[in-house]
């Protein structure tokens, strides 16, 4: 028996089983009307009973257009009553979902696929379809329950009909319900209530500045005392370092008051809506819902292991939104489709077609072209290709839209269905590209874009609440959603950084609820398409782009650019964390280190030009100068600049540790009083972040999230060593990224791995030596330096006594940095810790 025969037998058995379940539930009525349809292969369906397509002309064409895997008909008295009672093109149920009402089978050619159900009036049936046979019966049962509840509520309301204003009784005639009746009853107020501005973060910023100035003033006091002693006024030049000191230490000072606020401050602000924060969903609209495009940039992630679960989650969200009366489409920007094998590419295209997904794939990176293969030159711009990938897809969609508008404006052109016109225009655009661009499906952009990653899970009922809030807040360009973490491997590293990810979102929630600026993280956010268009960029070659291709942190740059135009960003926790959006975290230490390198590089390039451009363009970028001159609140400017300074503080901590080692070790007794030894900074950091931060986070989760205090505290303690090791060890990597930008050294990043590779101990060790060679070299050199300068070993005996360094204060900070840097790729490496040979 070949595979085709086996598929036929398998499909026949499934169809017979579904037909049996249909008859058991009396969905075919007394006359056994209707049946079950199952897709055998592309454009080929079988049915039970076999005469179904003959009994219902047009059903086969409709199902083929829907491209559904499985469908069944429902012909009951409940369906009959609905079709007699409603004149509109849809029925709104008690849960807010809508069921389409089509005049005949031809209506299936233009119905909304993701609503998964439709009444067909001329044959008096309800047609239900799905892409999974195991879900079809359950979907039909739920729909039948909703129909029955709706009829019962109508029955109760008709029994309690109030008399009219004239006092005349009801005439007893059957009322024919329309969608307008239901919409009018359910339509909420047109404007959202005014949102307040919370000033708690402004107070925190003021106190942070005060604490920083007080700390610096102690150093100035020491300068004055020293000048009075030796009259050396050259020390006053150290005052010029004050802005740099305040910038690098800002996050430390701010953390003191942030932690105290978590311990003793109010928490009610995190449970109400404010200008930049949402914890309560806006009133839902029932009519005139905007179109939403879910944009998902992908690369070479596994189709079934990574993309399929994400697409399944997105399809559920699209289905729910369409059943609520809206429209949505999924738009995949596949940057790996033209790079993988023909067989894999064919499989992906088939998958996109089967799941009604619009997609665009650009040519591979080939700056010089390949004359032998007739490949024209093409450059995938950017150090991190995500921005240029999305730009290419959005540009192709824009070209299709422009062509459609030209046709609409031409009175001589014959009118044709919108969907057919879109596909014709797409074919025209692809022909103009001479095969370089690949695309298919619905690639048009809606009023809003929900931007997600390839490893994302979204709430099933998220789009309606998101668009309702955006519709009532036209000043909001981007609304970022709080996200939980997807755990796929179960390793200690993944669990640790899932905890860290949740901690970051908790910190963001607190800061924004207190009135701080809302961040844009680059995914799990809804973006206003008109704002994106208003903020278009023009590149040096005259090309218009939406996302900055020359920026590694394209999301950060986008947020700054749109806010400089007068828009605001907002952070939303209306879906919570446990049942809300979810995102993948780094599966390996390599990806997490690369992520922090990318963040550091991106922040550096947003503020500073490369040093080679300082002479003619100055040290600061145009983006940063525009941001500083904009009307954005001063508090938000300060916190943004302070956040960027955190990466510089981390990046140069190894430099400060080495400088402290040499200065205190060799000239410790002569060092200026203004100098604060690194051990004091280390001690303060340990107290603020290690002790106060651990306690305050647990207390806050107890107060604001109703978590068990002891469990929250123990969880913080459990992951503290790994997080300390990580941040103690990434200084060399972060400084490398900062210096690469400032010195114009090329640095690129690939996409984050969404699937873990299990390697042997030897293979993993070789990978560590290759990826961490510079940091490990630094560790070896510093370790040798400390041993030699301590007077240990043959070389140590050659060091003069005056150059011997054995003090605790100079050695400990450098030893801590070296130890964490060395342990980072080893202790935090899950494959290595398996000891699998």
HUWOTA-V226655 format. One record per helix or strand of 2 or more residues. SS is the DSSP state (@ for helix, = for strand). FROM is the first residue (numbers start at 1). LEN is the number of residues. If there is no record, write none. Layout:
BEGIN
SS&FROM&LEN  SS&FROM&LEN
END
This chain:
BEGIN
@&3&22  =&36&6  =&44&5  @&52&4  @&59&8  =&70&5  @&77&9  =&90&3  =&98&5  @&105&5  @&113&3  =&117&4  =&125&6  @&133&27  @&179&8  @&200&31  @&233&32  @&268&4  =&277&2  =&291&8  @&303&21  =&327&8  @&342&13  =&357&5  @&386&23  @&418&15  =&438&3  =&448&5  =&456&2  @&463&10  =&476&6  =&483&4  @&492&22  =&525&4  @&529&6  =&537&2  =&544&2  @&554&11  =&568&5  =&581&4  @&589&19  @&611&7  @&622&8  @&634&18  @&653&18  @&678&27  @&709&21  @&731&12  @&761&11  @&773&17  @&793&4  @&801&3  @&808&20  @&830&4
END
